[in-house]
Amino acid sequence: MDLIFDVTALNSEEEKFSDSKKDVLKFLKIIGVDTRFISYTPEKIYINNLRFSKFSRTREATFNKQYPEIEVVRSSLFQKICSRSAKVLTLEIKPNSTILMPEDNFICEVLLEPYTRKYGVKLVNDGDYDLKVNPLILDDKVNTIFEGIFAGEGLNLINNDDEIYPLANVSLEWINSFLEVDGQDLMECENNDDLANSFSEFLNDVAPQFKENVVSASDFIEMKLKNKN
């Protein structure tokens, strides 16, 4: 059945739920939602993976009866971004680590939030940390690689051991398409090298998937060089 949850707990505690993050997540768990696959914000709940979260329309209706002011976002594009990001984060994040977040970066905040439950990490804005979020996006990573090649420097291997890169496999187009619909500030590319940008634009017209291939090749070379050393 679609709705299988602890009805006794829901009936006995329904009036006791506050608007705190703790209570919102508790309510979601009671109605059968796996909160490791949703991102919490005070105004919206973003579904990262519809299947794994088990956040059906029926559960959404039950949730909205208790929290009508919190919107449930079912963006398929956001779920694609989460899937791309997870391929990186599951390899880079260490359980129970403290992660330093970038300032004013909504997309990184909403992507990392569920990892506080998945891996028990702590997200901080200052102080000591084990890992630091680098908001490098796919477009900038590719352009930086091209920039190094055109300058005769070879591959610019970007990854640092104490940093994680949740957006390294996510294009600016995807990010801004989601942010625009969600009413958030848009992002911009950081690498503005004219030659690298022009070459990327040319390749994008003839081989739209080239960015992923460039990054895969770069990551493979970087791994080989690390193993060699």
Residue pairs with C-beta under 8 A, 6 or more apart in sequence:
2 56
2 58
2 59
3 31
3 32
3 56
3 58
3 59
3 62
4 32
5 30
5 31
5 32
6 30
9 30
10 30
10 31
13 30
14 66
16 23
17 23
17 24
17 26
17 27
17 66
19 42
19 67
21 40
21 42
24 40
24 45
24 67
24 70
25 35
25 40
25 117
27 63
27 66
27 67
28 35
28 38
28 45
28 63
29 35
31 59
31 62
31 63
32 54
32 59
33 53
33 54
33 55
33 59
33 63
34 52
34 53
34 54
35 53
35 114
35 117
36 52
36 114
36 117
36 118
37 47
37 48
37 49
37 52
37 53
37 55
37 114
38 45
38 46
38 47
38 48
38 53
38 55
38 114
39 45
39 46
39 48
39 110
39 111
39 113
39 114
40 113
40 114
41 110
41 113
42 70
43 69
43 70
43 71
44 70
44 71
44 72
44 73
44 182
45 55
45 63
45 70
45 71
45 72
45 73
46 73
46 75
46 78
46 110
47 53
47 55
47 72
47 73
47 74
47 75
47 78
47 79
48 78
48 79
48 82
48 86
48 114
49 79
49 82
49 83
50 74
50 79
55 72
60 72
63 70
63 72
64 70
64 72
73 182
75 178
75 181
75 182
77 174
77 177
77 178
77 181
78 178
80 174
81 107
81 111
81 170
81 174
81 175
81 178
82 111
84 169
84 170
85 111
85 166
85 167
85 169
85 170
87 169
88 164
88 165
88 166
88 168
88 169
89 111
89 112
89 115
89 164
89 166
92 131
92 164
92 165
93 99
93 115
93 119
93 121
93 131
93 164
94 119
94 130
94 131
95 119
95 120
95 121
96 119
96 120
96 121
96 122
97 119
97 121
97 122
97 130
97 131
98 121
98 122
98 124
98 128
98 129
98 130
98 131
99 112
99 115
99 121
99 122
99 123
99 124
99 129
99 130
99 131
99 132
99 133
99 164
100 124
100 125
100 126
100 129
100 131
100 132
100 133
101 108
101 109
101 112
101 123
101 124
101 125
101 133
102 108
102 133
102 134
102 135
103 125
104 185
105 133
105 135
106 179
106 184
106 185
107 135
107 167
107 175
107 178
107 179
107 184
107 187
108 133
108 135
108 166
108 167
109 123
111 166
111 167
112 121
112 123
112 133
112 166
113 123
115 121
116 122
116 123
130 162
131 162
131 163
131 164
132 162
132 163
132 164
133 163
133 164
133 165
133 166
134 160
134 163
134 164
134 165
135 166
135 167
136 158
136 165
136 167
136 168
136 190
137 167
137 168
137 170
137 171
137 172
137 175
137 187
137 189
138 167
138 168
138 169
138 170
138 171
138 172
138 211
138 212
138 215
139 171
139 172
139 189
139 191
139 200
139 211
140 189
140 190
140 191
141 158
141 165
141 168
141 215
141 218
142 200
142 210
142 211
142 214
142 215
143 189
143 191
143 193
143 196
143 197
143 200
144 156
144 158
144 191
144 196
145 155
145 156
145 214
145 215
145 218
146 193
146 195
146 196
146 199
146 200
146 214
147 156
147 191
147 193
147 195
147 196
148 154
148 155
148 156
149 155
150 193
150 195
150 196
150 199
155 218
155 221
155 222
157 218
157 221
157 222
157 225
158 165
159 165
159 222
167 175
168 215
169 212
169 215
171 211
172 187
172 188
172 189
175 187
176 186
176 187
179 185
179 186
179 187
180 186
189 197
191 197
200 211
203 210
204 210
204 211
207 213
